[in-house]
Amino acid sequence: MKLTKQQVEYIAHLARLGVSPEEKEKFASELSSILNYVSELNKVDTENVEPTSQVTGFVNVMRKDEVEKFGQEKELIEMAPEHQGGCVKTKVILE
């Protein structure tokens, strides 16, 4: 499949990329060769091949989500540059 300069311009427009005339020529050639390679993959017989999403056999191992009390909150708050009433003071971000 050979891409034209107009198709490359359209793809660049969709991707919000600015491309020079030289790049259009280069990308048309490179993208065409990529599409030709992918079309070769379509020739592979996958009739009896089961679809897979991963091949390692690993499964998600999740730990139970438990809240743990941290015993040094006071010390951490006191280490902050500014604190008041057990809270860390920060700059205003919304006005």
C-alpha positions, 0 to 999 in steps of 0.5 A, a space after each residue: 500500500 503506497 501512501 500519498 502526500 495528501 494522506 500523510 498530511 491528513 494523518 499529520 493533521 489528525 495528530 496535530 503535527 507540523 511536517 515539512 515537504 521533505 518529511 511528507 516524502 520521507 513519512 509517505 515512504 516509511 509509513 507505506 513500508 510499515 503498512 506493507 509489512 503489516 499486510 504480510 502478517 495478514 497472510 499468516 494462517 491463524 485458523 487454529 490459533 487461540 487468541 491470547 492477551 498474555 503468554 507468561 501465565 502470570 495472574 494478578 496477585 492482589 493483597 487485601 487493601 487494609 488501612 494501617 494507622 501510622 504512629 508518628 503523625 504528630 512528629 511528621 506534622 511538626 516537621 512541616 515548615 508551617 503547621 497549626 492545630 495538627 494540620 500542615 499549612 500550605 499556600 492557597 491554590 484556589 482563590 
